[in-house]
Amino acid sequence: MAGRTTGEGTPTVHRVSAGGVAFQRGDGGPRVVLVRVGSPGRWQLPKGLVEPGETREEAARREVREEAGIEATPLAPLDSVEFFFSGRGAEGGYRVHKRVYFFLMEYVGGDVADHDREVEEARWFTLDEAAARLTYDNERSVLSRARALIGS
């Protein structure tokens, strides 16, 4: 496992992901795209692992395209969030330390219906609706930062 820390106790794997707050402007004000994954269905910002040789911005653009079905241009870095969770592999249990870098991204084309199979649904929400739907508080904070930059 890449990034594995050895020593006493449970080993820790370090992972880096990137994602975006992709928005579009409209008559009803700005809207952002969220994706619903897992069971019972967590609403979250599109994000995923940064692949070898890929920049964080490139990963954010790719993940928004794959998970939300849209093309979006990164405008500015927003914030990063970090968290831990447990995993289990052939070698036993481990902890994952994950850091996700988010970017403010502007919609340029595509359709949310074109999301990949790991996503149950991708949908546009007003900023207020998105804040109410997001499952994780740390992503709600990222959305709040994006709101300040978008201006509503």
C-alpha angles and dihedrals in degrees: 000000000000115000094020116160116208129203137088120343128009115350117242125221117203118214132181122206136174134204145154151241096224113194140178129195121233144159091276092051130265120332130197131205122240129182129217116218139166130012127325081019121261117208110219145148115275110263143142147163121309105239123222111280092016125116120228090250091051091049092049091051092047094047093049089050094047100040101033100028094231139108115235134173118228110237104174142348112260113185142302129241128199134198143159131234137167127254137182128212141161089285094052134257126344141171122242120214106197129187119190121197114205129202133196104241132186121219115245103168150319136086129271088224088071095070121134127260097262088067120073094197141354118200142169117243135180112251092258093047091048092051090052094047101046111108098206126062093212090059089047087058090051089051090051090055090048090050090057091053096043093047116214 
